[in-house]
Amino acid sequence: MSVRRSGERVGLFEHDAPAPLAARMRPRSLSEFVGQEHIVGPGRALRRAIESDVLPSMILWGPPGTGKTTLAEVVARSTGANFVALSAVSAGVADLRAVVAEAQGSRSLGKRTVLFVDEIHRFNKAQQDAVLPYVEDGTIVLIGATTENPSFEVNSALLSRSRVFTLHALADTDVATLVRRALDDKERGLGKEAVALDDDALGALVGLANGDARVALSTLEFAASAAQPDASGSKRIDDALVADALQRRMVAYDKKGENHYDVISAFIKSIRGSDPNAAVYWLARMLDAGEDLMFVARRLVILASEDVGLADSRGLAVAMAAQQAAHFVGMPEAFYPLAHATLYLATAPKSNSVGRAYGAALRDVETTRNDVVPLHLRNAPTGLMRELGYGRDYIYSHDDYAAEQTFLPENLRDRRYYEPGSRGEEAT
């Protein structure tokens, strides 16, 4: 744990050589900060707060490599407050109490304390509760950084006392700016190494980084170290070397996080909306990120009844077959049956009559008297039951399809739950 007082450096952010390129190139001021114009651009509230040294407690939420820690460092450099940086991975309640004790002492001398908690979503309830009173009474100003939705991971009491600022994946132009800056900077970057990055290589690097500045700079550094200098000592990096350095595009996907639910939501809605192109794209996104095959298959099975239903009853059979086939063959070939079912369901006629019928019936189950089963529908395996009228007047439907008889309880005899849809097989 490190404490920064006015004029001191922050232990968490000190760049002792040989620090990685991404750490060395961290912006030192708002003027160097790239991206996130919606929260730190000129005139924005957070920028004014930083420049005025009037900081609210805040949660910085966004994907990796978007500048959360960098923004905290900028605050550390620009504020006159004592600054403490903790990692939620290793810090405990005892660490928080130590910070609070020192903050109380500083406050009596007229100095504020800013507490930066990296990965605050890893704080459990007890840890969050321990810091809450001191955020509330102003003993500390909390800055938390998280890649997870704070609505799910941060206590509502702590959230209500903090501003949530959402950081977005950097635009390709922002990542390119940071890469060029690293190539030119002779003090902290690669400017002294005469590294030349082809235009195609820059495009490949930016594309593979997928909006993550840390990935882009780390890959650039690795590629530069692997590049062979020519006779003049210059190191040329082409797109092949970039691809070799990173191997594959970074995937912004967490199988237990919000992105997991966002993508499956887009997948389902694309099939429901009969867009096979979007549906197979989102399927590819999930499978490329290593999503659980059975999770995808289960959603297809549910969707086959929920959204295709009786408009094409074969959809359910196709979805079940895809589930069994994907389980049987595994990856990488499992994409075939899953894509098969995805495209079939996306192009099939749609009907939600199954869900509507069940929902209507369930509402009556929950809100009306649950009458007994009519006598004529009951089996009569004993003489006593026959004497009581069980099964009396029941008409065997195979003997007389035209016969009129009721199958619902008397109080619901006129209810109509199933309303056929107007598409596909239901239309007939």
C-alpha positions as CSV (number, residue, x, y, z in Angstrom):
1,M,0.0,0.0,0.0
2,S,1.4,3.4,-0.9
3,V,0.3,6.9,0.2
4,R,1.0,9.9,-1.9
5,R,1.1,13.3,-0.3
6,S,1.2,16.6,-2.2
7,G,4.3,16.6,-4.3
8,E,5.1,12.9,-3.9
9,R,4.8,10.1,-6.6
10,V,2.3,7.3,-6.3
11,G,3.9,4.0,-5.5
12,L,1.4,2.0,-7.6
13,F,2.2,4.1,-10.6
14,E,6.0,4.6,-10.3
15,H,7.7,3.6,-13.5
16,D,11.0,2.1,-12.4
17,A,13.0,0.8,-15.4
18,P,12.6,-1.5,-17.1
19,A,8.8,-0.9,-17.0
20,P,6.7,-2.2,-19.9
21,L,6.0,0.2,-22.7
22,A,2.3,0.5,-21.8
23,A,3.3,1.6,-18.3
24,R,5.9,4.1,-19.5
25,M,3.6,5.7,-22.0
26,R,0.7,6.3,-19.5
27,P,-0.4,9.9,-19.9
28,R,0.8,12.2,-17.1
29,S,-1.9,14.9,-17.5
30,L,-5.3,15.5,-19.0
31,S,-3.7,17.1,-22.0
32,E,-2.0,13.8,-22.8
33,F,-5.0,11.7,-22.2
34,V,-6.5,10.1,-25.3
35,G,-10.1,9.1,-25.7
36,Q,-13.1,9.2,-23.4
37,E,-14.0,12.7,-24.6
38,H,-17.5,12.1,-23.3
39,I,-16.3,12.3,-19.6
40,V,-12.9,14.2,-19.7
41,G,-13.2,16.3,-22.9
42,P,-13.0,20.1,-22.5
43,G,-15.9,21.4,-20.5
44,R,-17.1,18.0,-19.2
45,A,-18.0,17.8,-15.6
46,L,-15.3,15.3,-14.6
47,R,-12.5,17.3,-16.3
48,R,-13.7,20.4,-14.5
49,A,-13.7,18.6,-11.2
50,I,-10.2,17.3,-11.7
51,E,-8.9,20.7,-12.7
52,S,-10.7,22.4,-9.8
53,D,-9.5,19.8,-7.3
54,V,-13.2,19.3,-6.2
55,L,-13.6,15.5,-6.6
56,P,-16.7,13.4,-5.9
57,S,-16.3,9.8,-5.1
58,M,-16.6,7.9,-8.3
59,I,-16.6,4.5,-10.0
60,L,-14.7,4.2,-13.3
61,W,-16.4,1.4,-15.3
62,G,-15.1,0.1,-18.6
63,P,-13.3,-2.7,-20.5
64,P,-9.6,-3.3,-20.0
65,G,-7.1,-0.9,-21.5
66,T,-9.5,2.1,-21.7
67,G,-7.7,4.3,-19.2
68,K,-9.3,3.7,-15.8
69,T,-6.0,3.4,-14.0
70,T,-4.4,6.1,-16.1
71,L,-7.2,8.5,-15.2
72,A,-6.6,7.7,-11.5
73,E,-3.0,8.5,-12.0
74,V,-3.9,11.8,-13.6
75,V,-6.0,12.6,-10.6
76,A,-3.1,11.6,-8.3
77,R,-0.8,14.0,-10.2
78,S,-3.2,16.9,-10.3
79,T,-4.9,16.8,-6.9
80,G,-3.4,18.3,-3.8
81,A,-4.9,15.4,-1.7
82,N,-3.0,12.5,-0.1
83,F,-3.4,9.6,-2.5
84,V,-3.6,5.9,-1.5
85,A,-3.8,3.1,-4.1
86,L,-5.1,-0.3,-3.2
87,S,-5.8,-3.4,-5.2
88,A,-9.0,-5.2,-4.3
89,V,-7.3,-8.5,-5.1
90,S,-4.9,-8.2,-2.2
91,A,-6.3,-5.6,0.2
92,G,-8.4,-6.5,3.2
93,V,-10.5,-4.7,5.8
94,A,-7.4,-4.2,7.9
95,D,-5.8,-2.2,5.0
96,L,-8.9,-0.1,4.7
97,R,-8.9,0.7,8.4
98,A,-5.3,1.7,8.2
99,V,-6.1,4.1,5.3
100,V,-9.0,5.5,7.2
101,A,-7.0,6.1,10.3
102,E,-4.3,8.0,8.4
103,A,-7.0,9.9,6.4
104,Q,-8.6,11.0,9.7
105,G,-5.3,12.4,10.8
106,S,-4.7,14.2,7.5
107,R,-8.2,15.6,7.6
108,S,-7.5,17.2,11.0
109,L,-4.6,19.0,9.3
110,G,-6.9,20.2,6.5
111,K,-5.8,17.6,3.8
112,R,-8.1,15.3,2.0
113,T,-7.3,11.7,1.1
114,V,-8.2,10.1,-2.2
115,L,-8.4,6.3,-2.1
116,F,-8.1,4.5,-5.4
117,V,-9.3,0.9,-5.4
118,D,-8.4,-1.1,-8.5
119,E,-10.8,-3.9,-9.4
120,I,-13.3,-2.7,-6.8
121,H,-15.8,-5.4,-8.0
122,R,-13.6,-7.9,-6.1
123,F,-14.3,-6.2,-2.8
124,N,-16.8,-8.3,-0.8
125,K,-19.7,-6.9,1.1
126,A,-17.8,-6.6,4.3
127,Q,-15.0,-4.6,2.6
128,Q,-17.4,-2.3,0.9
129,D,-19.3,-1.8,4.1
130,A,-16.0,-1.0,5.9
131,V,-15.3,2.0,3.6
132,L,-18.9,3.2,3.3
133,P,-19.1,5.4,6.4
134,Y,-15.9,7.3,5.5
135,V,-17.0,7.9,2.0
136,E,-20.3,9.2,3.4
137,D,-18.7,11.6,5.9
138,G,-16.0,12.8,3.5
139,T,-13.0,11.3,5.3
140,I,-12.0,9.8,2.0
141,V,-12.8,10.4,-1.6
142,L,-13.2,7.0,-3.3
143,I,-12.1,6.2,-6.9
144,G,-12.9,2.7,-7.8
145,A,-12.0,1.0,-11.1
146,T,-14.0,-2.0,-12.4
147,T,-14.5,-4.0,-15.6
148,E,-17.8,-5.3,-14.2
149,N,-21.2,-3.6,-14.2
150,P,-21.2,-1.8,-10.8
151,S,-25.0,-2.2,-10.6
152,F,-24.3,-5.9,-9.9
153,E,-20.9,-5.8,-8.1
154,V,-21.0,-2.7,-5.9
155,N,-23.3,-2.2,-2.9
156,S,-26.2,0.1,-3.7
157,A,-25.4,2.2,-0.6
158,L,-21.9,2.8,-1.9
159,L,-23.2,3.4,-5.5
160,S,-25.6,6.0,-4.2
161,R,-22.7,8.0,-2.8
162,S,-20.5,7.8,-5.9
163,R,-20.7,9.0,-9.5
164,V,-20.4,6.2,-12.1
165,F,-18.4,7.2,-15.2
166,T,-18.5,4.7,-18.1
167,L,-15.4,4.4,-20.2
168,H,-15.7,2.9,-23.7
169,A,-13.3,0.8,-25.7
170,L,-11.0,3.2,-27.5
171,A,-11.7,4.1,-31.1
172,D,-9.2,2.8,-33.6
173,T,-8.0,6.3,-34.2
174,D,-7.3,6.7,-30.5
175,V,-5.3,3.5,-30.4
176,A,-3.4,4.6,-33.5
177,T,-2.5,7.9,-31.9
178,L,-1.1,6.1,-28.9
179,V,0.9,3.8,-31.0
180,R,2.4,6.6,-33.0
181,R,3.2,8.5,-29.9
182,A,5.1,5.5,-28.5
183,L,7.0,5.2,-31.7
184,D,8.1,8.9,-31.6
185,D,8.7,9.4,-27.9
186,K,12.4,9.2,-27.3
187,E,12.1,9.6,-23.5
188,R,9.5,6.9,-22.6
189,G,8.8,5.2,-25.9
190,L,10.7,3.6,-28.8
191,G,11.9,6.8,-30.4
192,K,15.6,5.9,-29.8
193,E,15.3,2.5,-31.3
194,A,14.5,3.6,-34.9
195,V,11.4,1.4,-35.2
196,A,9.5,1.7,-38.4
197,L,5.9,0.5,-38.5
198,D,4.3,-0.2,-41.9
199,D,0.9,1.3,-42.6
200,D,-0.5,-2.2,-43.0
201,A,1.1,-3.2,-39.8
202,L,-0.4,-0.2,-37.9
203,G,-3.8,-1.2,-39.3
204,A,-3.3,-4.8,-38.2
205,L,-2.1,-3.8,-34.8
206,V,-5.0,-1.5,-34.2
207,G,-7.5,-4.0,-35.4
208,L,-6.1,-6.8,-33.3
209,A,-6.0,-4.7,-30.2
210,N,-9.8,-4.3,-30.3
211,G,-9.9,-1.0,-28.5
212,D,-7.4,-2.0,-25.8
213,A,-4.5,0.5,-25.6
214,R,-2.5,-1.8,-23.3
215,V,-2.7,-4.7,-25.7
216,A,-1.6,-2.4,-28.6
217,L,1.4,-1.1,-26.8
218,S,2.4,-4.4,-25.4
219,T,2.2,-6.0,-28.8
220,L,4.2,-3.2,-30.4
221,E,6.9,-3.6,-27.8
222,F,7.1,-7.3,-28.3
223,A,7.2,-7.0,-32.1
224,A,9.9,-4.3,-31.8
225,S,12.0,-6.6,-29.7
226,A,11.6,-9.4,-32.2
227,A,12.3,-7.3,-35.3
228,Q,15.7,-7.7,-36.9
229,P,17.6,-4.5,-37.5
230,D,18.8,-3.8,-41.1
231,A,22.2,-2.5,-42.1
232,S,21.3,1.0,-40.9
233,G,20.1,-0.2,-37.5
234,S,16.4,0.4,-38.3
235,K,13.8,-2.1,-37.2
236,R,10.9,-2.7,-39.6
237,I,7.7,-4.1,-38.3
238,D,5.3,-5.5,-41.0
239,D,1.8,-6.9,-40.5
240,A,3.1,-10.5,-40.4
241,L,5.3,-9.7,-37.5
242,V,2.4,-8.0,-35.7
243,A,0.2,-11.0,-36.3
244,D,2.9,-13.3,-35.0
245,A,3.4,-11.1,-31.9
246,L,-0.2,-11.1,-30.9
247,Q,-1.4,-14.4,-32.5
248,R,-5.0,-13.5,-32.4
249,R,-7.4,-10.5,-31.9
250,M,-8.2,-9.7,-28.3
251,V,-11.7,-10.7,-27.4
252,A,-13.7,-8.4,-25.2
253,Y,-15.8,-11.2,-23.8
254,D,-16.3,-12.6,-20.3
255,K,-18.3,-15.8,-20.0
256,K,-19.6,-14.7,-16.6
257,G,-19.7,-10.9,-17.1
258,E,-22.1,-8.5,-18.7
259,N,-20.7,-8.9,-22.2
260,H,-21.8,-12.5,-22.0
261,Y,-25.4,-11.5,-21.5
262,D,-25.3,-8.6,-24.0
263,V,-24.1,-10.9,-26.8
264,I,-26.5,-13.7,-26.1
265,S,-29.3,-11.1,-26.0
266,A,-28.2,-9.8,-29.4
267,F,-28.1,-13.4,-30.7
268,I,-31.6,-14.2,-29.5
269,K,-33.1,-10.9,-30.8
270,S,-31.5,-11.4,-34.2
271,I,-33.1,-14.8,-34.6
272,R,-36.4,-13.5,-33.3
273,G,-36.1,-10.7,-35.8
274,S,-35.4,-13.2,-38.7
275,D,-32.0,-11.8,-39.5
276,P,-29.8,-14.8,-40.3
277,N,-26.7,-12.7,-41.0
278,A,-26.7,-11.0,-37.6
279,A,-27.7,-14.2,-35.9
280,V,-24.7,-16.2,-37.3
281,Y,-22.4,-13.3,-36.6
282,W,-23.3,-13.2,-32.9
283,L,-23.0,-17.0,-32.8
284,A,-19.5,-16.7,-34.2
285,R,-18.6,-14.0,-31.6
286,M,-19.6,-16.4,-28.8
287,L,-17.9,-19.5,-30.1
288,D,-14.7,-17.6,-31.0
289,A,-14.6,-16.3,-27.3
290,G,-14.9,-19.9,-26.0
291,E,-18.5,-19.7,-24.9
292,D,-20.0,-22.9,-23.4
293,L,-21.5,-24.9,-26.3
294,M,-24.4,-26.2,-24.2
295,F,-25.3,-22.6,-23.1
296,V,-25.7,-21.7,-26.7
297,A,-27.6,-24.9,-27.5
298,R,-30.0,-24.4,-24.5
299,R,-30.9,-20.9,-25.8
300,L,-31.6,-22.3,-29.2
301,V,-33.9,-25.0,-27.8
302,I,-35.8,-22.4,-25.7
303,L,-36.0,-20.1,-28.7
304,A,-37.4,-22.9,-30.9
305,S,-40.5,-23.0,-28.8
306,E,-40.6,-19.5,-27.6
307,D,-40.2,-17.6,-30.9
308,V,-40.8,-20.1,-33.7
309,G,-43.1,-22.5,-31.9
310,L,-46.1,-23.9,-33.8
311,A,-45.4,-21.8,-36.9
312,D,-42.7,-24.4,-37.6
313,S,-42.7,-27.2,-35.1
314,R,-39.7,-28.8,-36.8
315,G,-37.6,-26.0,-35.3
316,L,-37.6,-27.7,-31.9
317,A,-36.4,-30.9,-33.4
318,V,-33.6,-29.1,-35.2
319,A,-32.6,-27.3,-32.1
320,M,-32.5,-30.5,-30.0
321,A,-30.6,-32.3,-32.8
322,A,-28.1,-29.4,-32.8
323,Q,-27.7,-29.7,-29.0
324,Q,-27.0,-33.4,-29.2
325,A,-24.7,-33.1,-32.2
326,A,-22.7,-30.2,-30.6
327,H,-22.3,-32.3,-27.4
328,F,-21.2,-35.3,-29.5
329,V,-18.6,-33.7,-31.7
330,G,-17.4,-30.8,-29.6
331,M,-15.3,-28.0,-30.9
332,P,-14.1,-27.0,-33.4
333,E,-16.7,-28.8,-35.6
334,A,-19.6,-28.1,-33.2
335,F,-20.1,-24.8,-35.0
336,Y,-21.7,-26.7,-37.8
337,P,-24.9,-28.0,-36.0
338,L,-25.2,-24.8,-34.0
339,A,-25.0,-22.6,-37.1
340,H,-27.4,-25.0,-38.8
341,A,-30.0,-24.5,-36.1
342,T,-29.3,-20.8,-35.8
343,L,-29.9,-20.2,-39.6
344,Y,-32.9,-22.6,-39.6
345,L,-34.6,-20.7,-36.7
346,A,-33.7,-17.3,-38.0
347,T,-35.3,-18.0,-41.4
348,A,-38.3,-19.9,-40.0
349,P,-41.7,-18.2,-39.6
350,K,-42.3,-16.9,-36.1
351,S,-45.0,-17.4,-33.5
352,N,-45.1,-16.8,-29.8
353,S,-48.4,-18.5,-29.3
354,V,-46.9,-21.2,-27.1
355,G,-45.7,-18.7,-24.5
356,R,-48.9,-16.6,-24.8
357,A,-51.1,-19.7,-24.3
358,Y,-49.1,-20.9,-21.3
359,G,-48.9,-17.5,-19.7
360,A,-52.7,-17.0,-20.0
361,A,-53.4,-20.4,-18.5
362,L,-50.9,-19.7,-15.7
363,R,-52.6,-16.4,-14.9
364,D,-55.9,-18.3,-14.3
365,V,-54.1,-20.9,-12.2
366,E,-52.7,-18.2,-10.0
367,T,-55.7,-15.8,-9.8
368,T,-58.8,-18.0,-10.0
369,R,-60.3,-20.8,-7.7
370,N,-58.6,-24.1,-8.5
371,D,-61.8,-26.1,-9.0
372,V,-61.7,-29.9,-8.9
373,V,-61.3,-31.9,-12.0
374,P,-64.7,-32.5,-13.6
375,L,-66.0,-36.0,-12.8
376,H,-66.3,-37.1,-16.4
377,L,-62.5,-36.6,-16.9
378,R,-61.5,-38.7,-13.9
379,N,-60.4,-42.3,-14.1
380,A,-62.5,-44.8,-12.2
381,P,-60.2,-47.8,-11.3
382,T,-62.4,-48.9,-8.4
383,G,-66.1,-49.8,-8.0
384,L,-66.6,-47.0,-5.4
385,M,-65.2,-44.4,-7.7
386,R,-67.6,-45.6,-10.5
387,E,-70.5,-45.4,-8.1
388,L,-69.5,-41.8,-7.3
389,G,-69.7,-40.9,-11.0
390,Y,-66.0,-40.9,-11.8
391,G,-65.7,-41.2,-15.6
392,R,-69.4,-41.1,-16.2
393,D,-70.5,-39.4,-19.4
394,Y,-67.0,-39.3,-20.7
395,I,-66.9,-39.7,-24.5
396,Y,-63.9,-41.5,-26.0
397,S,-62.8,-39.0,-28.6
398,H,-61.6,-41.6,-31.1
399,D,-65.1,-43.0,-31.2
400,D,-66.7,-39.6,-31.8
401,Y,-64.6,-36.6,-32.7
402,A,-67.7,-34.5,-33.2
403,A,-69.0,-35.0,-29.7
404,E,-69.1,-31.9,-27.5
405,Q,-67.7,-32.2,-24.1
406,T,-65.8,-29.8,-21.8
407,F,-62.3,-30.4,-20.5
408,L,-61.8,-27.3,-18.3
409,P,-63.1,-26.8,-14.8
410,E,-66.7,-25.5,-14.8
411,N,-65.6,-22.0,-13.7
412,L,-63.3,-21.7,-16.7
413,R,-65.2,-23.6,-19.3
414,D,-65.3,-20.7,-21.8
415,R,-61.7,-19.7,-21.5
416,R,-59.5,-19.6,-24.7
417,Y,-55.8,-19.6,-24.0
418,Y,-54.4,-20.7,-27.4
419,E,-54.7,-18.1,-30.2
420,P,-53.1,-19.5,-33.4
421,G,-50.5,-17.2,-35.0
422,S,-50.8,-15.9,-38.6
423,R,-47.6,-17.3,-40.0
424,G,-46.3,-20.6,-41.1
425,E,-48.0,-23.8,-40.2
426,E,-50.3,-22.1,-37.6
427,A,-51.9,-20.1,-40.3
428,T,-53.6,-23.2,-41.7
